[in-house]
Amino acid sequence: MEPITLCGLVIVAFGLWVELESTMMAVGKWIYKNRIITMVILPPTVQRPVFIRRMPICVAKVSH
């Protein structure tokens, strides 16, 4: 590719980014806040049983 064409392509790409940045950010925020999409993309957190979170000290010492 000729250098002048490559420079022109970079200038056009930068200009499009400046013009469409706010739109792209708004779309990104919408996707991030959309509940259905986040459920598909992010795996659900594994809930630990209550007894593991509130383990007595004597049980914790025995397991280590």
CHARMM-style PDB file with segment names, atoms N, HN, CA, C and O in Angstrom:
ATOM      1  N   MET     1       0.849  -1.169   0.000  1.00  0.00      PROA
ATOM      2  CA  MET     1       0.000   0.000   0.000  1.00  0.00      PROA
ATOM      3  C   MET     1       0.902   1.241   0.000  1.00  0.00      PROA
ATOM      4  O   MET     1       1.915   1.286   0.698  1.00  0.00      PROA
ATOM      5  N   GLU     2       0.526   2.211  -0.770  1.00  0.00      PROA
ATOM      6  HN  GLU     2      -0.297   2.174  -1.336  1.00  0.00      PROA
ATOM      7  CA  GLU     2       1.337   3.428  -0.858  1.00  0.00      PROA
ATOM      8  C   GLU     2       1.258   4.213   0.453  1.00  0.00      PROA
ATOM      9  O   GLU     2       0.223   4.201   1.119  1.00  0.00      PROA
ATOM     10  N   PRO     3       2.328   4.886   0.821  1.00  0.00      PROA
ATOM     11  CA  PRO     3       2.330   5.627   2.087  1.00  0.00      PROA
ATOM     12  C   PRO     3       1.256   6.709   2.158  1.00  0.00      PROA
ATOM     13  O   PRO     3       0.675   6.927   3.221  1.00  0.00      PROA
ATOM     14  N   ILE     4       0.987   7.383   1.059  1.00  0.00      PROA
ATOM     15  HN  ILE     4       1.459   7.207   0.195  1.00  0.00      PROA
ATOM     16  CA  ILE     4      -0.013   8.455   1.083  1.00  0.00      PROA
ATOM     17  C   ILE     4      -1.413   7.883   1.303  1.00  0.00      PROA
ATOM     18  O   ILE     4      -2.241   8.498   1.975  1.00  0.00      PROA
ATOM     19  N   THR     5      -1.673   6.707   0.737  1.00  0.00      PROA
ATOM     20  HN  THR     5      -1.001   6.208   0.191  1.00  0.00      PROA
ATOM     21  CA  THR     5      -2.969   6.054   0.932  1.00  0.00      PROA
ATOM     22  C   THR     5      -3.102   5.591   2.375  1.00  0.00      PROA
ATOM     23  O   THR     5      -4.166   5.720   2.981  1.00  0.00      PROA
ATOM     24  N   LEU     6      -2.021   5.053   2.919  1.00  0.00      PROA
ATOM     25  HN  LEU     6      -1.157   4.949   2.426  1.00  0.00      PROA
ATOM     26  CA  LEU     6      -2.036   4.592   4.303  1.00  0.00      PROA
ATOM     27  C   LEU     6      -2.257   5.758   5.263  1.00  0.00      PROA
ATOM     28  O   LEU     6      -3.020   5.633   6.220  1.00  0.00      PROA
ATOM     29  N   CYS     7      -1.602   6.882   5.018  1.00  0.00      PROA
ATOM     30  HN  CYS     7      -0.982   6.983   4.240  1.00  0.00      PROA
ATOM     31  CA  CYS     7      -1.807   8.065   5.855  1.00  0.00      PROA
ATOM     32  C   CYS     7      -3.249   8.566   5.762  1.00  0.00      PROA
ATOM     33  O   CYS     7      -3.843   8.950   6.770  1.00  0.00      PROA
ATOM     34  N   GLY     8      -3.794   8.560   4.580  1.00  0.00      PROA
ATOM     35  HN  GLY     8      -3.311   8.248   3.761  1.00  0.00      PROA
ATOM     36  CA  GLY     8      -5.184   8.982   4.403  1.00  0.00      PROA
ATOM     37  C   GLY     8      -6.143   8.060   5.139  1.00  0.00      PROA
ATOM     38  O   GLY     8      -7.120   8.510   5.737  1.00  0.00      PROA
ATOM     39  N   LEU     9      -5.855   6.773   5.091  1.00  0.00      PROA
ATOM     40  HN  LEU     9      -5.061   6.407   4.606  1.00  0.00      PROA
ATOM     41  CA  LEU     9      -6.693   5.801   5.792  1.00  0.00      PROA
ATOM     42  C   LEU     9      -6.645   6.023   7.305  1.00  0.00      PROA
ATOM     43  O   LEU     9      -7.665   5.913   7.985  1.00  0.00      PROA
ATOM     44  N   VAL    10      -5.464   6.333   7.824  1.00  0.00      PROA
ATOM     45  HN  VAL    10      -4.636   6.422   7.272  1.00  0.00      PROA
ATOM     46  CA  VAL    10      -5.321   6.610   9.262  1.00  0.00      PROA
ATOM     47  C   VAL    10      -6.092   7.875   9.635  1.00  0.00      PROA
ATOM     48  O   VAL    10      -6.757   7.910  10.670  1.00  0.00      PROA
ATOM     49  N   ILE    11      -6.009   8.902   8.810  1.00  0.00      PROA
ATOM     50  HN  ILE    11      -5.468   8.873   7.969  1.00  0.00      PROA
ATOM     51  CA  ILE    11      -6.722  10.149   9.080  1.00  0.00      PROA
ATOM     52  C   ILE    11      -8.233   9.928   9.066  1.00  0.00      PROA
ATOM     53  O   ILE    11      -8.945  10.446   9.926  1.00  0.00      PROA
ATOM     54  N   VAL    12      -8.719   9.168   8.102  1.00  0.00      PROA
ATOM     55  HN  VAL    12      -8.141   8.747   7.403  1.00  0.00      PROA
ATOM     56  CA  VAL    12     -10.160   8.892   8.019  1.00  0.00      PROA
ATOM     57  C   VAL    12     -10.617   8.063   9.218  1.00  0.00      PROA
ATOM     58  O   VAL    12     -11.672   8.331   9.793  1.00  0.00      PROA
ATOM     59  N   ALA    13      -9.825   7.055   9.598  1.00  0.00      PROA
ATOM     60  HN  ALA    13      -8.968   6.837   9.131  1.00  0.00      PROA
ATOM     61  CA  ALA    13     -10.188   6.223  10.747  1.00  0.00      PROA
ATOM     62  C   ALA    13     -10.233   7.058  12.028  1.00  0.00      PROA
ATOM     63  O   ALA    13     -11.148   6.901  12.837  1.00  0.00      PROA
ATOM     64  N   PHE    14      -9.254   7.942  12.216  1.00  0.00      PROA
ATOM     65  HN  PHE    14      -8.511   8.069  11.559  1.00  0.00      PROA
ATOM     66  CA  PHE    14      -9.250   8.802  13.401  1.00  0.00      PROA
ATOM     67  C   PHE    14     -10.450   9.750  13.387  1.00  0.00      PROA
ATOM     68  O   PHE    14     -11.075   9.973  14.423  1.00  0.00      PROA
ATOM     69  N   GLY    15     -10.768  10.300  12.238  1.00  0.00      PROA
ATOM     70  HN  GLY    15     -10.260  10.119  11.396  1.00  0.00      PROA
ATOM     71  CA  GLY    15     -11.926  11.194  12.132  1.00  0.00      PROA
ATOM     72  C   GLY    15     -13.227  10.482  12.448  1.00  0.00      PROA
ATOM     73  O   GLY    15     -14.095  11.042  13.118  1.00  0.00      PROA
ATOM     74  N   LEU    16     -13.372   9.251  11.973  1.00  0.00      PROA
ATOM     75  HN  LEU    16     -12.667   8.796  11.428  1.00  0.00      PROA
ATOM     76  CA  LEU    16     -14.576   8.481  12.278  1.00  0.00      PROA
ATOM     77  C   LEU    16     -14.652   8.162  13.770  1.00  0.00      PROA
ATOM     78  O   LEU    16     -15.732   8.189  14.360  1.00  0.00      PROA
ATOM     79  N   TRP    17     -13.503   7.859  14.379  1.00  0.00      PROA
ATOM     80  HN  TRP    17     -12.625   7.837  13.900  1.00  0.00      PROA
ATOM     81  CA  TRP    17     -13.495   7.581  15.814  1.00  0.00      PROA
ATOM     82  C   TRP    17     -13.936   8.806  16.613  1.00  0.00      PROA
ATOM     83  O   TRP    17     -14.711   8.685  17.562  1.00  0.00      PROA
ATOM     84  N   VAL    18     -13.450   9.968  16.235  1.00  0.00      PROA
ATOM     85  HN  VAL    18     -12.821  10.066  15.464  1.00  0.00      PROA
ATOM     86  CA  VAL    18     -13.818  11.190  16.950  1.00  0.00      PROA
ATOM     87  C   VAL    18     -15.311  11.470  16.798  1.00  0.00      PROA
ATOM     88  O   VAL    18     -15.971  11.880  17.753  1.00  0.00      PROA
ATOM     89  N   GLU    19     -15.836  11.248  15.605  1.00  0.00      PROA
ATOM     90  HN  GLU    19     -15.299  10.915  14.829  1.00  0.00      PROA
ATOM     91  CA  GLU    19     -17.258  11.531  15.361  1.00  0.00      PROA
ATOM     92  C   GLU    19     -18.178  10.508  16.024  1.00  0.00      PROA
ATOM     93  O   GLU    19     -19.247  10.869  16.517  1.00  0.00      PROA
ATOM     94  N   LEU    20     -17.775   9.243  16.042  1.00  0.00      PROA
ATOM     95  HN  LEU    20     -16.907   8.951  15.641  1.00  0.00      PROA
ATOM     96  CA  LEU    20     -18.675   8.186  16.498  1.00  0.00      PROA
ATOM     97  C   LEU    20     -18.349   7.669  17.900  1.00  0.00      PROA
ATOM     98  O   LEU    20     -18.953   6.697  18.352  1.00  0.00      PROA
ATOM     99  N   GLU    21     -17.405   8.305  18.591  1.00  0.00      PROA
ATOM    100  HN  GLU    21     -16.914   9.095  18.224  1.00  0.00      PROA
ATOM    101  CA  GLU    21     -17.004   7.823  19.909  1.00  0.00      PROA
ATOM    102  C   GLU    21     -18.155   7.837  20.900  1.00  0.00      PROA
ATOM    103  O   GLU    21     -18.344   6.865  21.632  1.00  0.00      PROA
ATOM    104  N   SER    22     -18.921   8.904  20.942  1.00  0.00      PROA
ATOM    105  HN  SER    22     -18.768   9.693  20.348  1.00  0.00      PROA
ATOM    106  CA  SER    22     -20.027   8.982  21.897  1.00  0.00      PROA
ATOM    107  C   SER    22     -21.102   7.928  21.603  1.00  0.00      PROA
ATOM    108  O   SER    22     -21.687   7.354  22.520  1.00  0.00      PROA
ATOM    109  N   THR    23     -21.352   7.685  20.313  1.00  0.00      PROA
ATOM    110  HN  THR    23     -20.876   8.151  19.567  1.00  0.00      PROA
ATOM    111  CA  THR    23     -22.332   6.662  19.939  1.00  0.00      PROA
ATOM    112  C   THR    23     -21.842   5.283  20.341  1.00  0.00      PROA
ATOM    113  O   THR    23     -22.611   4.477  20.863  1.00  0.00      PROA
ATOM    114  N   MET    24     -20.564   5.006  20.100  1.00  0.00      PROA
ATOM    115  HN  MET    24     -19.939   5.661  19.676  1.00  0.00      PROA
ATOM    116  CA  MET    24     -20.014   3.701  20.451  1.00  0.00      PROA
ATOM    117  C   MET    24     -20.005   3.494  21.964  1.00  0.00      PROA
ATOM    118  O   MET    24     -20.242   2.385  22.442  1.00  0.00      PROA
ATOM    119  N   MET    25     -19.733   4.551  22.709  1.00  0.00      PROA
ATOM    120  HN  MET    25     -19.539   5.452  22.320  1.00  0.00      PROA
ATOM    121  CA  MET    25     -19.759   4.451  24.166  1.00  0.00      PROA
ATOM    122  C   MET    25     -21.183   4.206  24.671  1.00  0.00      PROA
ATOM    123  O   MET    25     -21.387   3.438  25.611  1.00  0.00      PROA
ATOM    124  N   ALA    26     -22.157   4.855  24.051  1.00  0.00      PROA
ATOM    125  HN  ALA    26     -21.991   5.479  23.287  1.00  0.00      PROA
ATOM    126  CA  ALA    26     -23.552   4.652  24.459  1.00  0.00      PROA
ATOM    127  C   ALA    26     -23.989   3.214  24.173  1.00  0.00      PROA
ATOM    128  O   ALA    26     -24.683   2.604  24.987  1.00  0.00      PROA
ATOM    129  N   VAL    27     -23.594   2.680  23.037  1.00  0.00      PROA
ATOM    130  HN  VAL    27     -23.031   3.175  22.376  1.00  0.00      PROA
ATOM    131  CA  VAL    27     -23.926   1.294  22.709  1.00  0.00      PROA
ATOM    132  C   VAL    27     -23.232   0.347  23.689  1.00  0.00      PROA
ATOM    133  O   VAL    27     -23.826  -0.636  24.131  1.00  0.00      PROA
ATOM    134  N   GLY    28     -21.989   0.642  24.022  1.00  0.00      PROA
ATOM    135  HN  GLY    28     -21.507   1.441  23.662  1.00  0.00      PROA
ATOM    136  CA  GLY    28     -21.263  -0.183  24.987  1.00  0.00      PROA
ATOM    137  C   GLY    28     -21.917  -0.177  26.357  1.00  0.00      PROA
ATOM    138  O   GLY    28     -22.020  -1.221  27.000  1.00  0.00      PROA
ATOM    139  N   LYS    29     -22.358   0.986  26.807  1.00  0.00      PROA
ATOM    140  HN  LYS    29     -22.274   1.834  26.285  1.00  0.00      PROA
ATOM    141  CA  LYS    29     -23.045   1.072  28.099  1.00  0.00      PROA
ATOM    142  C   LYS    29     -24.362   0.315  28.068  1.00  0.00      PROA
ATOM    143  O   LYS    29     -24.732  -0.336  29.046  1.00  0.00      PROA
ATOM    144  N   TRP    30     -25.071   0.398  26.949  1.00  0.00      PROA
ATOM    145  HN  TRP    30     -24.771   0.926  26.155  1.00  0.00      PROA
ATOM    146  CA  TRP    30     -26.339  -0.320  26.832  1.00  0.00      PROA
ATOM    147  C   TRP    30     -26.099  -1.825  26.909  1.00  0.00      PROA
ATOM    148  O   TRP    30     -26.836  -2.540  27.588  1.00  0.00      PROA
ATOM    149  N   ILE    31     -25.074  -2.302  26.219  1.00  0.00      PROA
ATOM    150  HN  ILE    31     -24.475  -1.721  25.667  1.00  0.00      PROA
ATOM    151  CA  ILE    31     -24.767  -3.730  26.243  1.00  0.00      PROA
ATOM    152  C   ILE    31     -24.349  -4.148  27.643  1.00  0.00      PROA
ATOM    153  O   ILE    31     -24.745  -5.211  28.120  1.00  0.00      PROA
ATOM    154  N   TYR    32     -23.547  -3.315  28.305  1.00  0.00      PROA
ATOM    155  HN  TYR    32     -23.224  -2.452  27.917  1.00  0.00      PROA
ATOM    156  CA  TYR    32     -23.069  -3.648  29.650  1.00  0.00      PROA
ATOM    157  C   TYR    32     -24.223  -3.695  30.649  1.00  0.00      PROA
ATOM    158  O   TYR    32     -24.224  -4.529  31.554  1.00  0.00      PROA
ATOM    159  N   LYS    33     -25.194  -2.814  30.493  1.00  0.00      PROA
ATOM    160  HN  LYS    33     -25.192  -2.136  29.758  1.00  0.00      PROA
ATOM    161  CA  LYS    33     -26.310  -2.754  31.444  1.00  0.00      PROA
ATOM    162  C   LYS    33     -27.458  -3.693  31.074  1.00  0.00      PROA
ATOM    163  O   LYS    33     -28.355  -3.909  31.888  1.00  0.00      PROA
ATOM    164  N   ASN    34     -27.449  -4.249  29.873  1.00  0.00      PROA
ATOM    165  HN  ASN    34     -26.720  -4.074  29.211  1.00  0.00      PROA
ATOM    166  CA  ASN    34     -28.522  -5.136  29.458  1.00  0.00      PROA
ATOM    167  C   ASN    34     -28.419  -6.444  30.236  1.00  0.00      PROA
ATOM    168  O   ASN    34     -27.391  -7.121  30.196  1.00  0.00      PROA
ATOM    169  N   ARG    35     -29.463  -6.784  30.924  1.00  0.00      PROA
ATOM    170  HN  ARG    35     -30.297  -6.234  30.956  1.00  0.00      PROA
ATOM    171  CA  ARG    35     -29.436  -7.936  31.826  1.00  0.00      PROA
ATOM    172  C   ARG    35     -29.309  -9.259  31.077  1.00  0.00      PROA
ATOM    173  O   ARG    35     -28.584 -10.150  31.521  1.00  0.00      PROA
ATOM    174  N   ILE    36     -29.987  -9.398  29.971  1.00  0.00      PROA
ATOM    175  HN  ILE    36     -30.575  -8.675  29.610  1.00  0.00      PROA
ATOM    176  CA  ILE    36     -29.961 -10.658  29.222  1.00  0.00      PROA
ATOM    177  C   ILE    36     -28.570 -10.909  28.653  1.00  0.00      PROA
ATOM    178  O   ILE    36     -28.055 -12.024  28.729  1.00  0.00      PROA
ATOM    179  N   ILE    37     -27.970  -9.882  28.091  1.00  0.00      PROA
ATOM    180  HN  ILE    37     -28.389  -8.976  28.029  1.00  0.00      PROA
ATOM    181  CA  ILE    37     -26.649 -10.047  27.482  1.00  0.00      PROA
ATOM    182  C   ILE    37     -25.604 -10.355  28.547  1.00  0.00      PROA
ATOM    183  O   ILE    37     -24.737 -11.202  28.332  1.00  0.00      PROA
ATOM    184  N   THR    38     -25.674  -9.681  29.689  1.00  0.00      PROA
ATOM    185  HN  THR    38     -26.378  -8.993  29.864  1.00  0.00      PROA
ATOM    186  CA  THR    38     -24.691  -9.956  30.735  1.00  0.00      PROA
ATOM    187  C   THR    38     -24.866 -11.357  31.306  1.00  0.00      PROA
ATOM    188  O   THR    38     -23.887 -11.971  31.729  1.00  0.00      PROA
ATOM    189  N   MET    39     -26.077 -11.870  31.326  1.00  0.00      PROA
ATOM    190  HN  MET    39     -26.872 -11.371  30.982  1.00  0.00      PROA
ATOM    191  CA  MET    39     -26.287 -13.242  31.789  1.00  0.00      PROA
ATOM    192  C   MET    39     -25.682 -14.242  30.820  1.00  0.00      PROA
ATOM    193  O   MET    39     -25.187 -15.286  31.244  1.00  0.00      PROA
ATOM    194  N   VAL    40     -25.712 -13.941  29.520  1.00  0.00      PROA
ATOM    195  HN  VAL    40     -26.114 -13.093  29.176  1.00  0.00      PROA
ATOM    196  CA  VAL    40     -25.152 -14.842  28.521  1.00  0.00      PROA
ATOM    197  C   VAL    40     -23.627 -14.760  28.526  1.00  0.00      PROA
ATOM    198  O   VAL    40     -22.951 -15.786  28.443  1.00  0.00      PROA
ATOM    199  N   ILE    41     -23.081 -13.547  28.623  1.00  0.00      PROA
ATOM    200  HN  ILE    41     -23.630 -12.714  28.691  1.00  0.00      PROA
ATOM    201  CA  ILE    41     -21.635 -13.354  28.535  1.00  0.00      PROA
ATOM    202  C   ILE    41     -20.946 -13.750  29.834  1.00  0.00      PROA
ATOM    203  O   ILE    41     -19.972 -14.502  29.815  1.00  0.00      PROA
ATOM    204  N   LEU    42     -21.440 -13.253  30.956  1.00  0.00      PROA
ATOM    205  HN  LEU    42     -22.231 -12.641  30.972  1.00  0.00      PROA
ATOM    206  CA  LEU    42     -20.800 -13.508  32.245  1.00  0.00      PROA
ATOM    207  C   LEU    42     -21.399 -14.752  32.890  1.00  0.00      PROA
ATOM    208  O   LEU    42     -22.621 -14.868  32.985  1.00  0.00      PROA
ATOM    209  N   PRO    43     -20.570 -15.669  33.327  1.00  0.00      PROA
ATOM    210  CA  PRO    43     -21.118 -16.842  34.019  1.00  0.00      PROA
ATOM    211  C   PRO    43     -21.670 -16.435  35.381  1.00  0.00      PROA
ATOM    212  O   PRO    43     -21.147 -15.518  36.015  1.00  0.00      PROA
ATOM    213  N   PRO    44     -22.710 -17.102  35.828  1.00  0.00      PROA
ATOM    214  CA  PRO    44     -23.267 -16.745  37.130  1.00  0.00      PROA
ATOM    215  C   PRO    44     -22.267 -17.074  38.232  1.00  0.00      PROA
ATOM    216  O   PRO    44     -21.507 -18.038  38.137  1.00  0.00      PROA
ATOM    217  N   THR    45     -22.283 -16.266  39.263  1.00  0.00      PROA
ATOM    218  HN  THR    45     -22.900 -15.483  39.340  1.00  0.00      PROA
ATOM    219  CA  THR    45     -21.374 -16.519  40.373  1.00  0.00      PROA
ATOM    220  C   THR    45     -21.856 -17.727  41.157  1.00  0.00      PROA
ATOM    221  O   THR    45     -23.056 -17.917  41.358  1.00  0.00      PROA
ATOM    222  N   VAL    46     -20.921 -18.525  41.588  1.00  0.00      PROA
ATOM    223  HN  VAL    46     -19.946 -18.370  41.425  1.00  0.00      PROA
ATOM    224  CA  VAL    46     -21.259 -19.717  42.346  1.00  0.00      PROA
ATOM    225  C   VAL    46     -21.512 -19.302  43.792  1.00  0.00      PROA
ATOM    226  O   VAL    46     -20.667 -18.676  44.432  1.00  0.00      PROA
ATOM    227  N   GLN    47     -22.671 -19.656  44.283  1.00  0.00      PROA
ATOM    228  HN  GLN    47     -23.357 -20.164  43.763  1.00  0.00      PROA
ATOM    229  CA  GLN    47     -23.008 -19.321  45.661  1.00  0.00      PROA
ATOM    230  C   GLN    47     -22.510 -20.427  46.577  1.00  0.00      PROA
ATOM    231  O   GLN    47     -22.797 -21.607  46.374  1.00  0.00      PROA
ATOM    232  N   ARG    48     -21.763 -20.021  47.583  1.00  0.00      PROA
ATOM    233  HN  ARG    48     -21.529 -19.062  47.748  1.00  0.00      PROA
ATOM    234  CA  ARG    48     -21.271 -20.988  48.553  1.00  0.00      PROA
ATOM    235  C   ARG    48     -22.327 -21.220  49.619  1.00  0.00      PROA
ATOM    236  O   ARG    48     -23.072 -20.304  49.968  1.00  0.00      PROA
ATOM    237  N   PRO    49     -22.396 -22.426  50.132  1.00  0.00      PROA
ATOM    238  CA  PRO    49     -23.348 -22.680  51.218  1.00  0.00      PROA
ATOM    239  C   PRO    49     -23.005 -21.840  52.440  1.00  0.00      PROA
ATOM    240  O   PRO    49     -21.867 -21.404  52.610  1.00  0.00      PROA
ATOM    241  N   VAL    50     -23.995 -21.622  53.280  1.00  0.00      PROA
ATOM    242  HN  VAL    50     -24.919 -21.976  53.142  1.00  0.00      PROA
ATOM    243  CA  VAL    50     -23.832 -20.766  54.445  1.00  0.00      PROA
ATOM    244  C   VAL    50     -22.776 -21.324  55.393  1.00  0.00      PROA
ATOM    245  O   VAL    50     -22.011 -20.553  55.972  1.00  0.00      PROA
ATOM    246  N   PHE    51     -22.715 -22.638  55.567  1.00  0.00      PROA
ATOM    247  HN  PHE    51     -23.336 -23.265  55.097  1.00  0.00      PROA
ATOM    248  CA  PHE    51     -21.796 -23.197  56.545  1.00  0.00      PROA
ATOM    249  C   PHE    51     -20.338 -22.978  56.164  1.00  0.00      PROA
ATOM    250  O   PHE    51     -19.484 -22.973  57.051  1.00  0.00      PROA
ATOM    251  N   ILE    52     -20.020 -22.800  54.907  1.00  0.00      PROA
ATOM    252  HN  ILE    52     -20.714 -22.804  54.187  1.00  0.00      PROA
ATOM    253  CA  ILE    52     -18.631 -22.537  54.508  1.00  0.00      PROA
ATOM    254  C   ILE    52     -18.261 -21.096  54.824  1.00  0.00      PROA
ATOM    255  O   ILE    52     -17.141 -20.831  55.261  1.00  0.00      PROA
ATOM    256  N   ARG    53     -19.169 -20.172  54.613  1.00  0.00      PROA
ATOM    257  HN  ARG    53     -20.078 -20.387  54.258  1.00  0.00      PROA
ATOM    258  CA  ARG    53     -18.880 -18.773  54.900  1.00  0.00      PROA
ATOM    259  C   ARG    53     -18.771 -18.521  56.402  1.00  0.00      PROA
ATOM    260  O   ARG    53     -17.999 -17.659  56.822  1.00  0.00      PROA
ATOM    261  N   ARG    54     -19.504 -19.233  57.194  1.00  0.00      PROA
ATOM    262  HN  ARG    54     -20.131 -19.933  56.853  1.00  0.00      PROA
ATOM    263  CA  ARG    54     -19.512 -19.024  58.640  1.00  0.00      PROA
ATOM    264  C   ARG    54     -18.905 -20.228  59.353  1.00  0.00      PROA
ATOM    265  O   ARG    54     -19.475 -20.745  60.314  1.00  0.00      PROA
ATOM    266  N   MET    55     -17.760 -20.663  58.879  1.00  0.00      PROA
ATOM    267  HN  MET    55     -17.297 -20.243  58.099  1.00  0.00      PROA
ATOM    268  CA  MET    55     -17.127 -21.844  59.434  1.00  0.00      PROA
ATOM    269  C   MET    55     -16.584 -21.550  60.839  1.00  0.00      PROA
ATOM    270  O   MET    55     -15.900 -20.546  61.037  1.00  0.00      PROA
ATOM    271  N   PRO    56     -16.877 -22.396  61.790  1.00  0.00      PROA
ATOM    272  CA  PRO    56     -16.324 -22.196  63.138  1.00  0.00      PROA
ATOM    273  C   PRO    56     -14.803 -22.277  63.124  1.00  0.00      PROA
ATOM    274  O   PRO    56     -14.217 -22.929  62.259  1.00  0.00      PROA
ATOM    275  N   ILE    57     -14.181 -21.628  64.065  1.00  0.00      PROA
ATOM    276  HN  ILE    57     -14.657 -21.098  64.767  1.00  0.00      PROA
ATOM    277  CA  ILE    57     -12.720 -21.585  64.114  1.00  0.00      PROA
ATOM    278  C   ILE    57     -12.134 -22.968  64.313  1.00  0.00      PROA
ATOM    279  O   ILE    57     -11.099 -23.284  63.727  1.00  0.00      PROA
ATOM    280  N   CYS    58     -12.768 -23.803  65.126  1.00  0.00      PROA
ATOM    281  HN  CYS    58     -13.609 -23.546  65.603  1.00  0.00      PROA
ATOM    282  CA  CYS    58     -12.205 -25.131  65.396  1.00  0.00      PROA
ATOM    283  C   CYS    58     -12.194 -25.985  64.130  1.00  0.00      PROA
ATOM    284  O   CYS    58     -11.258 -26.759  63.928  1.00  0.00      PROA
ATOM    285  N   VAL    59     -13.214 -25.863  63.269  1.00  0.00      PROA
ATOM    286  HN  VAL    59     -13.974 -25.234  63.434  1.00  0.00      PROA
ATOM    287  CA  VAL    59     -13.249 -26.618  62.017  1.00  0.00      PROA
ATOM    288  C   VAL    59     -12.200 -26.084  61.064  1.00  0.00      PROA
ATOM    289  O   VAL    59     -11.567 -26.867  60.355  1.00  0.00      PROA
ATOM    290  N   ALA    60     -11.996 -24.788  61.025  1.00  0.00      PROA
ATOM    291  HN  ALA    60     -12.510 -24.152  61.601  1.00  0.00      PROA
ATOM    292  CA  ALA    60     -11.014 -24.197  60.137  1.00  0.00      PROA
ATOM    293  C   ALA    60      -9.605 -24.640  60.519  1.00  0.00      PROA
ATOM    294  O   ALA    60      -8.777 -24.867  59.638  1.00  0.00      PROA
ATOM    295  N   LYS    61      -9.314 -24.768  61.824  1.00  0.00      PROA
ATOM    296  HN  LYS    61      -9.987 -24.584  62.540  1.00  0.00      PROA
ATOM    297  CA  LYS    61      -7.985 -25.179  62.267  1.00  0.00      PROA
ATOM    298  C   LYS    61      -7.726 -26.638  61.926  1.00  0.00      PROA
ATOM    299  O   LYS    61      -6.595 -26.994  61.595  1.00  0.00      PROA
ATOM    300  N   VAL    62      -8.741 -27.489  61.997  1.00  0.00      PROA
ATOM    301  HN  VAL    62      -9.659 -27.200  62.266  1.00  0.00      PROA
ATOM    302  CA  VAL    62      -8.564 -28.892  61.708  1.00  0.00      PROA
ATOM    303  C   VAL    62      -8.271 -29.109  60.231  1.00  0.00      PROA
ATOM    304  O   VAL    62      -7.469 -29.977  59.886  1.00  0.00      PROA
ATOM    305  N   SER    63      -8.898 -28.343  59.358  1.00  0.00      PROA
ATOM    306  HN  SER    63      -9.549 -27.638  59.638  1.00  0.00      PROA
ATOM    307  CA  SER    63      -8.734 -28.565  57.913  1.00  0.00      PROA
ATOM    308  C   SER    63      -7.386 -28.084  57.407  1.00  0.00      PROA
ATOM    309  O   SER    63      -6.987 -28.488  56.315  1.00  0.00      PROA
ATOM    310  N   HSD    64      -6.661 -27.245  58.136  1.00  0.00      PROA
ATOM    311  HN  HSD    64      -6.986 -26.917  59.024  1.00  0.00      PROA
ATOM    312  CA  HSD    64      -5.378 -26.715  57.666  1.00  0.00      PROA
ATOM    313  C   HSD    64      -4.252 -27.486  58.211  1.00  0.00      PROA
ATOM    314  OT1 HSD    64      -3.096 -27.179  57.920  1.00  0.00      PROA
TER     315      HSD     64
END
